[in-house]
Amino acid sequence: MKKSVVGLYVISFLLKKQKRMPLQSLTQNKTVMIILIAPEQDIPNEIEILNQLFKEGLKFYHFRKPDKNYAEHVAYLNKIDKKYHNRIVVHFYHELINDFNLKGIHFQEQKRKDSLEKGIGYFNGLKMNGKTMSSSFHEPEELTACNLEFDYHLLSPVFSSISKKGYEGRGFDVNHINKTIVGMGGINSETIQETIQLGFKGIGVLGGVWNAENPVESFKEIEQTYKIHNS
């Protein structure tokens, strides 16, 4: 067995032993799996809007800012009301989880592949107790074959992206996959019903909120539509 494969199983075993966020707590309330992805580039009044979104009930905020360095990540988090930190999942600088009361960490697809090659050492020093761990996928076959236990998986693009022009949707049907999968790409109030019918346990939104004239009202509409079709 290759070293990377051995490391994969060891990581999975160790993470199972840690007291991470129980999977059941993520899915038992059907309205909770609405994940908002941060806009890559800062937008006017972003923090003010974000705090309002949290106030309106946003439970999952994926903090993805690839152009920000560590200090800028810290500055961004310090601008957010601390009582909402436990709703934030970081994509970069996972060590931030040690200094902030964050919800969890997320692995971009390439980061996941690179980290697994390093074996169990990646998680040394990360305080993962009570935290979530998720990852991005772009192929259902890779998601199915992945032996590492993530609390949930982001799969995209389900529909043509709102925020990325030319990023065409592929209409993935995941009803046959026994994992918690969140659909991303082109998700808005008009595509939610089909997303649920395709077997997704949650939805991830980016352009459907941040590109809207009123992001808060757009989020509320998406949440209400999701509740109606997922009841």
Backbone bond lengths (Angstrom), bond angles and torsions (degrees), N, CA, C in turn:
res aa  C-N    CA-C-N  psi(-1)  N-CA   C-N-CA  omega(-1)  CA-C   N-CA-C  phi
1 M - - - 1.465 - - 1.528 109.20 -
2 K 1.355 117.22 135.55 1.440 120.60 -177.93 1.522 110.77 -67.51
3 K 1.344 113.37 152.14 1.460 119.24 -177.83 1.520 112.16 -56.82
4 S 1.365 117.70 -42.66 1.458 121.19 -178.44 1.515 111.66 -62.69
5 V 1.342 116.69 -35.39 1.452 120.77 179.50 1.526 110.21 -70.05
6 V 1.323 116.39 -40.22 1.472 120.73 176.58 1.517 109.49 -60.71
7 G 1.354 115.85 -45.72 1.458 119.73 179.19 1.506 111.97 -60.42
8 L 1.324 117.04 -37.12 1.457 121.95 179.57 1.516 111.40 -59.96
9 Y 1.320 116.57 -46.74 1.464 120.13 -178.91 1.523 111.31 -69.26
10 V 1.333 117.47 -35.02 1.461 120.74 179.02 1.520 109.92 -67.13
11 I 1.347 116.79 -43.51 1.463 120.47 177.60 1.521 110.21 -58.92
12 S 1.324 115.90 -46.53 1.458 120.48 -179.34 1.521 110.80 -59.15
13 F 1.328 116.79 -42.91 1.459 121.59 -179.54 1.523 110.82 -63.64
14 L 1.343 116.61 -45.04 1.458 120.30 -177.63 1.522 111.63 -66.83
15 L 1.333 116.34 -39.19 1.452 119.11 -179.49 1.520 111.98 -69.32
16 K 1.333 116.49 -31.12 1.462 119.68 175.62 1.525 110.44 -63.91
17 K 1.348 116.26 -34.52 1.452 120.55 -177.29 1.526 111.64 -75.39
18 Q 1.349 116.92 -25.30 1.444 119.40 178.95 1.519 110.00 -73.12
19 K 1.315 115.50 152.67 1.463 120.37 179.79 1.524 109.27 -86.65
20 R 1.333 115.16 70.36 1.449 119.73 177.98 1.517 109.54 -83.40
21 M 1.346 116.25 173.50 1.462 121.71 -179.91 1.526 110.48 -58.00
22 P 1.353 118.57 120.42 1.460 119.91 179.78 1.518 111.18 -59.28
23 L 1.331 116.55 136.73 1.456 121.35 -179.33 1.516 111.23 -58.61
24 Q 1.317 117.08 -37.48 1.460 120.60 -177.65 1.523 111.38 -59.71
25 S 1.353 116.56 -34.31 1.454 119.69 -177.82 1.521 111.60 -69.76
26 L 1.338 117.01 -19.33 1.456 120.58 179.25 1.515 111.81 -83.56
27 T 1.322 117.62 -25.20 1.462 120.36 -171.18 1.523 114.54 -117.27
28 Q 1.326 118.62 -10.98 1.451 119.13 -175.11 1.540 111.25 -68.38
29 N 1.340 117.76 -28.75 1.454 121.07 174.12 1.521 107.40 -100.03
30 K 1.309 116.99 111.26 1.461 120.24 -172.36 1.518 113.73 -65.07
31 T 1.312 118.12 -15.36 1.456 119.24 -176.71 1.524 112.64 -90.83
32 V 1.343 118.83 -4.86 1.464 119.96 -170.11 1.512 114.17 -84.84
33 M 1.345 118.71 -23.39 1.456 119.33 -173.75 1.532 112.89 -85.03
34 I 1.307 115.29 56.69 1.452 121.90 170.79 1.518 106.16 -112.01
35 I 1.320 115.78 110.31 1.455 121.26 -175.18 1.520 109.67 -106.20
36 L 1.320 115.80 127.12 1.462 120.71 176.00 1.524 108.44 -102.29
37 I 1.334 115.58 127.12 1.455 121.56 177.53 1.522 108.94 -93.87
38 A 1.313 117.09 138.03 1.459 120.90 179.30 1.527 110.87 -66.19
39 P 1.326 118.08 146.20 1.468 119.68 172.06 1.527 108.39 -67.37
40 E 1.339 117.89 138.25 1.466 120.15 -176.84 1.526 111.72 -60.52
41 Q 1.315 116.06 -40.39 1.457 120.92 177.62 1.527 109.19 -105.12
42 D 1.333 115.75 138.81 1.458 119.56 -179.99 1.525 111.12 -58.48
43 I 1.322 115.21 143.71 1.459 120.97 177.30 1.531 108.30 -118.08
44 P 1.334 117.41 160.10 1.471 119.87 179.81 1.528 112.03 -56.91
45 N 1.323 115.77 135.90 1.472 123.12 176.28 1.530 112.52 60.62
46 E 1.328 117.33 27.44 1.463 120.48 -175.24 1.528 113.11 -59.70
47 I 1.319 116.72 -46.21 1.472 119.65 -177.85 1.518 110.83 -65.90
48 E 1.321 116.22 -41.42 1.462 120.10 178.09 1.522 110.59 -60.75
49 I 1.332 116.04 -44.25 1.469 120.61 178.71 1.522 110.25 -64.18
50 L 1.346 116.59 -42.44 1.458 121.15 -178.41 1.518 111.55 -62.39
51 N 1.328 116.83 -45.33 1.460 119.37 178.27 1.526 111.13 -61.47
52 Q 1.329 117.11 -34.96 1.460 120.80 177.54 1.527 110.41 -68.94
53 L 1.346 116.99 -38.00 1.464 120.79 177.47 1.523 110.85 -63.61
54 F 1.317 116.36 -41.09 1.468 119.86 176.03 1.530 109.83 -61.37
55 K 1.310 116.05 -43.05 1.465 120.62 -179.96 1.520 111.32 -61.60
56 E 1.347 116.45 -32.51 1.465 121.51 -179.75 1.526 112.81 -81.66
57 G 1.337 116.95 -3.59 1.459 119.37 173.76 1.515 117.28 119.01
58 L 1.343 118.24 5.01 1.466 120.32 177.74 1.528 110.09 -60.44
59 K 1.348 116.85 125.44 1.465 121.32 -176.70 1.535 112.97 -107.14
60 F 1.324 116.80 -23.98 1.463 121.02 -178.43 1.529 109.83 -126.17
61 Y 1.324 117.01 113.72 1.460 120.78 174.44 1.517 108.42 -121.25
62 H 1.336 116.10 115.59 1.458 120.73 179.01 1.530 109.18 -90.29
63 F 1.323 114.24 109.83 1.463 122.82 -176.74 1.528 108.14 -82.89
64 R 1.336 115.28 94.41 1.463 121.44 -179.08 1.523 108.68 -120.94
65 K 1.321 114.98 102.81 1.463 121.85 178.94 1.530 107.71 -132.91
66 P 1.338 117.95 81.42 1.463 121.11 -172.97 1.519 115.33 -62.25
67 D 1.327 118.07 -22.47 1.466 120.15 -177.88 1.523 112.98 -91.29
68 K 1.315 117.82 -4.51 1.463 120.58 178.97 1.526 110.56 -89.13
69 N 1.329 117.08 139.24 1.464 120.87 175.42 1.527 109.36 -85.14
70 Y 1.322 115.52 -177.93 1.473 119.83 -175.85 1.531 111.46 -58.86
71 A 1.333 116.52 -47.87 1.465 120.65 -177.63 1.526 110.71 -61.44
72 E 1.314 116.70 -37.63 1.469 120.43 179.21 1.519 111.48 -70.66
73 H 1.339 116.70 -32.52 1.465 119.67 173.67 1.527 110.09 -63.01
74 V 1.317 115.87 -45.21 1.464 120.77 179.78 1.526 110.60 -61.50
75 A 1.330 116.46 -44.93 1.465 120.77 -179.49 1.525 110.99 -61.87
76 Y 1.327 116.52 -39.94 1.468 121.40 179.66 1.527 109.84 -63.44
77 L 1.319 116.84 -48.17 1.467 120.51 -179.32 1.526 111.43 -62.77
78 N 1.327 116.76 -36.45 1.459 120.13 -179.10 1.523 112.71 -68.38
79 K 1.324 117.14 -17.52 1.464 120.74 178.45 1.528 111.99 -83.50
80 I 1.337 116.14 -17.79 1.464 121.17 -178.36 1.521 109.38 -87.43
81 D 1.303 116.70 138.41 1.464 121.28 178.10 1.533 109.17 -52.04
82 K 1.318 117.56 126.54 1.466 122.52 -174.83 1.524 113.45 -57.70
83 K 1.316 116.80 -28.74 1.461 118.67 -178.11 1.524 112.29 -68.49
84 Y 1.335 116.51 -11.38 1.460 120.57 178.30 1.527 113.06 -103.62
85 H 1.315 117.92 -0.59 1.464 120.58 -178.68 1.526 112.43 -59.29
86 N 1.330 116.48 -31.88 1.474 119.24 -178.12 1.521 113.25 -76.85
87 R 1.329 116.71 10.81 1.464 121.50 174.17 1.537 110.85 -112.54
88 I 1.322 115.75 5.74 1.468 120.85 -173.83 1.526 111.67 -106.25
89 V 1.324 115.77 131.84 1.463 123.58 176.52 1.530 107.52 -113.39
90 V 1.334 116.89 126.99 1.473 120.17 -177.32 1.529 111.25 -95.27
91 H 1.338 115.78 139.56 1.459 122.24 177.10 1.523 111.46 -93.82
92 F 1.317 116.82 -32.00 1.458 121.84 -177.98 1.531 109.10 -122.20
93 Y 1.334 115.62 156.81 1.469 121.52 179.42 1.530 110.70 53.34
94 H 1.319 114.45 63.14 1.463 120.27 -177.62 1.528 113.13 -58.68
95 E 1.332 116.75 -21.80 1.470 119.54 179.06 1.520 112.36 -64.66
96 L 1.318 117.84 -12.91 1.469 120.66 175.84 1.521 111.40 -59.67
97 I 1.325 115.70 -23.40 1.466 119.86 -179.18 1.522 112.02 -65.03
98 N 1.334 116.63 -19.66 1.464 120.60 178.86 1.524 112.49 -79.28
99 D 1.323 117.23 -24.21 1.466 121.21 -174.52 1.521 113.75 -109.19
100 F 1.322 116.55 -14.53 1.459 121.06 178.17 1.528 108.75 -126.04
101 N 1.320 116.04 148.46 1.466 121.00 179.91 1.530 109.50 -81.40
102 L 1.337 115.74 70.42 1.456 121.37 -174.62 1.521 111.69 -89.09
103 K 1.330 115.75 165.00 1.470 121.29 -179.09 1.517 111.76 -75.15
104 G 1.340 117.10 -39.43 1.455 118.95 -178.20 1.514 112.78 176.05
105 I 1.335 115.07 -167.04 1.456 121.36 -179.59 1.529 109.60 -125.75
106 H 1.324 115.22 153.34 1.461 121.13 -179.63 1.518 109.48 -128.08
107 F 1.336 115.31 140.99 1.452 121.45 177.10 1.522 109.89 -105.75
108 Q 1.340 116.02 117.44 1.453 119.78 167.44 1.528 106.88 -61.40
109 E 1.311 117.86 158.86 1.462 120.99 -174.33 1.523 113.07 -55.67
110 Q 1.336 117.65 -49.28 1.468 120.11 -178.31 1.517 111.27 -69.10
111 K 1.324 116.64 -36.57 1.468 121.04 177.79 1.519 110.41 -61.73
112 R 1.316 116.54 -40.12 1.466 120.29 178.21 1.519 110.65 -61.19
113 K 1.325 116.14 -47.04 1.459 120.51 -178.46 1.526 111.55 -65.23
114 D 1.327 116.44 -42.41 1.465 120.24 -179.62 1.525 111.40 -66.71
115 S 1.334 116.68 -41.15 1.466 120.99 -176.63 1.518 111.81 -68.76
116 L 1.330 116.76 -38.33 1.462 120.12 -178.81 1.526 111.32 -65.85
117 E 1.313 116.93 -27.89 1.464 119.98 177.75 1.528 110.61 -66.39
118 K 1.333 116.03 -23.60 1.461 120.53 -178.02 1.522 112.06 -85.59
119 G 1.327 116.91 -6.00 1.457 119.89 179.47 1.513 112.19 74.37
120 I 1.346 116.97 -153.76 1.460 121.76 -170.79 1.519 113.43 -73.64
121 G 1.320 118.60 -12.93 1.450 120.66 -175.56 1.512 114.43 -60.85
122 Y 1.310 117.28 -25.49 1.465 119.97 -176.48 1.525 112.05 -58.96
123 F 1.313 117.56 -35.45 1.459 120.88 -173.69 1.529 113.36 -89.04
124 N 1.330 116.63 -2.96 1.459 119.47 178.08 1.529 110.25 -60.14
125 G 1.295 116.21 125.79 1.462 120.33 177.21 1.516 114.68 87.84
126 L 1.335 117.95 -5.53 1.462 119.82 177.81 1.528 109.30 -90.30
127 K 1.310 116.99 127.32 1.459 122.20 -178.60 1.524 108.98 -87.04
128 M 1.341 115.40 88.72 1.462 121.31 -172.74 1.526 114.24 -95.03
129 N 1.323 118.05 -1.82 1.463 119.35 -179.77 1.532 111.08 -59.16
130 G 1.336 116.08 126.05 1.446 121.27 178.62 1.512 114.51 76.96
131 K 1.338 117.46 8.99 1.460 121.12 -176.77 1.530 111.11 -107.62
132 T 1.325 115.34 159.99 1.463 120.84 176.84 1.520 110.01 -95.37
133 M 1.327 115.59 158.71 1.455 121.68 174.33 1.522 107.67 -138.53
134 S 1.322 115.93 127.86 1.467 121.13 -176.97 1.518 109.47 -137.28
135 S 1.330 115.18 170.69 1.463 118.71 179.97 1.524 110.52 -153.57
136 S 1.349 115.02 158.20 1.460 122.35 179.07 1.519 111.43 -95.50
137 F 1.316 115.61 142.88 1.466 122.77 176.57 1.520 108.62 -137.47
138 H 1.333 114.85 152.88 1.458 120.09 176.66 1.521 112.31 -125.41
139 E 1.327 116.07 -0.14 1.457 121.63 177.42 1.526 109.01 -134.70
140 P 1.327 118.78 123.77 1.462 120.84 179.30 1.525 112.94 -58.05
141 E 1.334 117.00 -32.95 1.461 120.54 -178.86 1.535 110.74 -65.03
142 E 1.328 116.91 -40.52 1.463 120.21 178.44 1.519 110.63 -67.42
143 L 1.317 116.04 -38.22 1.463 120.62 179.04 1.521 110.05 -63.49
144 T 1.320 116.39 -45.52 1.469 121.12 -179.83 1.522 111.41 -62.80
145 A 1.330 115.97 -39.72 1.466 120.89 -175.23 1.524 112.89 -79.26
146 C 1.332 118.42 -15.54 1.465 121.36 -177.00 1.525 110.39 -67.82
147 N 1.312 116.20 122.62 1.467 121.38 -177.09 1.530 113.64 -91.78
148 L 1.296 116.86 -6.05 1.460 119.97 178.53 1.523 109.38 -81.59
149 E 1.313 116.23 130.40 1.465 120.86 -175.66 1.520 111.60 -80.85
150 F 1.316 115.88 104.84 1.457 121.21 171.91 1.522 108.45 -97.51
151 D 1.315 115.71 152.24 1.466 119.32 178.38 1.526 110.95 -70.10
152 Y 1.312 116.00 -33.55 1.463 120.75 173.73 1.522 108.56 -157.75
153 H 1.325 115.80 162.74 1.459 122.77 -173.89 1.520 108.92 -128.55
154 L 1.328 117.73 133.85 1.458 121.87 175.10 1.527 108.43 -95.84
155 L 1.319 116.51 123.98 1.467 121.52 -179.61 1.525 109.07 -120.01
156 S 1.324 115.46 126.75 1.466 119.80 -178.70 1.533 110.78 -148.91
157 P 1.365 116.23 159.28 1.471 127.78 -1.07 1.531 111.39 -95.81
158 V 1.316 116.25 129.57 1.463 120.56 176.70 1.527 109.10 -73.64
159 F 1.329 115.40 -49.99 1.464 121.63 175.58 1.522 108.30 -121.45
160 S 1.301 117.28 169.40 1.465 120.73 -179.76 1.526 109.84 -61.22
161 S 1.329 115.06 131.01 1.455 121.76 -173.12 1.519 113.11 -62.80
162 I 1.328 115.02 141.91 1.460 121.66 175.91 1.524 110.02 -82.74
163 S 1.341 116.35 -35.90 1.467 121.42 -174.45 1.525 113.06 -92.74
164 K 1.354 117.74 -21.03 1.462 121.19 -178.27 1.530 109.83 -119.17
165 K 1.294 116.26 104.59 1.454 121.11 -178.47 1.529 110.38 -65.29
166 G 1.336 116.38 136.86 1.456 120.87 179.13 1.517 114.05 85.06
167 Y 1.340 116.90 -0.43 1.463 122.10 179.37 1.521 107.19 -91.00
168 E 1.339 116.10 89.88 1.461 121.86 -169.97 1.527 112.78 -78.24
169 G 1.334 115.39 138.80 1.453 121.32 178.85 1.515 112.74 -70.22
170 R 1.339 116.08 154.34 1.458 121.23 -176.70 1.526 112.88 -122.78
171 G 1.323 117.43 -0.03 1.459 120.80 172.94 1.518 114.46 56.95
172 F 1.324 117.76 41.94 1.467 121.37 -178.72 1.531 111.94 -55.66
173 D 1.317 117.02 132.85 1.460 122.38 171.16 1.522 107.21 -106.24
174 V 1.343 116.54 116.11 1.470 120.43 -174.94 1.523 112.23 -114.79
175 N 1.317 117.23 18.68 1.462 120.31 -179.33 1.518 112.39 -58.48
176 H 1.323 117.26 -26.23 1.460 121.10 -176.68 1.518 113.11 -88.45
177 I 1.330 118.32 -3.93 1.469 121.65 -176.73 1.522 109.45 -99.83
178 N 1.308 117.27 120.49 1.462 122.38 -176.35 1.529 111.31 -88.09
179 K 1.319 115.32 61.29 1.457 121.77 176.62 1.522 108.13 -142.64
180 T 1.328 116.40 160.37 1.457 120.12 178.09 1.522 108.73 -82.07
181 I 1.333 115.80 108.36 1.459 121.45 -174.13 1.526 109.71 -119.24
182 V 1.313 114.73 130.60 1.457 122.42 179.27 1.525 108.12 -105.80
183 G 1.324 116.37 125.20 1.455 121.15 -179.15 1.517 112.29 -83.87
184 M 1.338 115.71 135.64 1.463 120.85 178.04 1.517 110.64 -132.83
185 G 1.318 115.13 158.87 1.458 121.16 178.40 1.512 110.51 102.20
186 G 1.322 116.91 108.01 1.460 120.88 177.54 1.510 115.03 69.60
187 I 1.334 116.98 23.02 1.467 120.05 -178.67 1.529 109.76 -84.01
188 N 1.314 115.15 121.77 1.465 121.99 171.71 1.526 107.35 -149.27
189 S 1.325 116.82 -174.48 1.463 119.56 -175.28 1.531 112.41 -61.88
190 E 1.330 117.42 -23.89 1.457 120.91 -177.98 1.524 113.54 -82.66
191 T 1.329 117.75 -20.35 1.471 120.49 -177.11 1.527 113.37 -107.72
192 I 1.320 117.84 -1.34 1.464 121.33 -175.46 1.527 112.41 -62.42
193 Q 1.321 117.42 -46.42 1.468 119.67 -177.69 1.521 111.41 -57.98
194 E 1.332 117.19 -45.18 1.465 120.08 179.78 1.520 111.10 -66.38
195 T 1.332 117.14 -35.15 1.466 121.15 178.39 1.523 110.59 -59.89
196 I 1.320 116.35 -45.17 1.465 121.42 179.07 1.529 110.36 -64.80
197 Q 1.328 116.89 -41.52 1.462 120.91 179.49 1.529 111.87 -63.94
198 L 1.325 117.04 -27.62 1.460 121.48 178.72 1.530 112.45 -77.54
199 G 1.336 117.02 -3.17 1.456 120.86 173.55 1.508 115.80 100.93
200 F 1.320 118.57 7.21 1.464 120.50 -178.86 1.523 110.51 -77.66
201 K 1.337 115.64 139.32 1.466 122.34 -178.58 1.520 112.26 -89.62
202 G 1.316 116.47 -3.85 1.453 120.75 179.96 1.513 109.61 -166.06
203 I 1.324 116.09 172.66 1.454 121.24 179.45 1.524 110.17 -128.52
204 G 1.318 115.44 145.24 1.451 121.73 175.25 1.521 108.67 -116.44
205 V 1.322 116.08 130.28 1.461 119.99 -177.71 1.518 110.77 -124.63
206 L 1.315 115.00 148.19 1.460 121.84 177.07 1.529 107.94 -138.71
207 G 1.345 116.10 -79.06 1.452 119.92 -179.83 1.508 113.79 -62.50
208 G 1.340 117.00 -30.85 1.461 121.24 -179.80 1.518 112.85 -61.05
209 V 1.330 116.97 -21.27 1.466 121.73 176.94 1.526 110.69 -107.58
210 W 1.343 116.72 -56.83 1.456 120.27 -171.75 1.531 113.56 -69.70
211 N 1.324 117.75 -25.48 1.464 120.36 178.69 1.528 112.75 -87.33
212 A 1.329 115.88 -3.85 1.462 120.44 -178.82 1.534 110.83 -76.95
213 E 1.303 115.47 154.85 1.466 119.97 177.77 1.518 110.42 -63.06
214 N 1.336 116.13 -36.25 1.463 121.25 177.23 1.530 107.33 -129.03
215 P 1.346 118.12 94.77 1.470 121.60 -175.88 1.528 113.71 -57.40
216 V 1.318 117.31 -38.38 1.466 120.40 -177.80 1.520 110.65 -66.47
217 E 1.317 117.06 -46.15 1.458 120.61 179.65 1.525 111.03 -66.11
218 S 1.335 116.53 -35.96 1.460 120.22 177.88 1.526 110.69 -64.74
219 F 1.339 116.80 -42.19 1.463 120.29 177.52 1.527 110.76 -61.80
220 K 1.321 117.55 -44.03 1.453 121.49 -179.52 1.526 111.26 -62.10
221 E 1.336 116.30 -38.43 1.464 120.51 178.17 1.527 110.96 -66.77
222 I 1.342 115.85 -42.52 1.465 120.35 178.38 1.522 110.36 -63.37
223 E 1.322 116.57 -43.92 1.470 121.04 179.97 1.525 110.90 -61.81
224 Q 1.320 116.99 -45.01 1.459 121.02 -179.08 1.523 110.99 -64.94
225 T 1.335 116.67 -41.65 1.465 121.08 178.84 1.524 110.50 -64.55
226 Y 1.319 116.01 -39.95 1.469 120.61 179.58 1.528 110.65 -64.34
227 K 1.305 116.83 -40.96 1.467 120.94 178.76 1.527 110.94 -62.65
228 I 1.323 116.31 -41.02 1.459 120.82 -178.13 1.536 110.82 -63.64
229 H 1.322 116.59 -45.05 1.472 121.24 -174.81 1.530 112.88 -85.47
230 N 1.324 116.77 -11.85 1.467 119.06 -177.68 1.519 112.10 -113.59
231 S 1.328 117.04 16.99 1.467 121.20 -178.71 1.520 110.81 -81.62
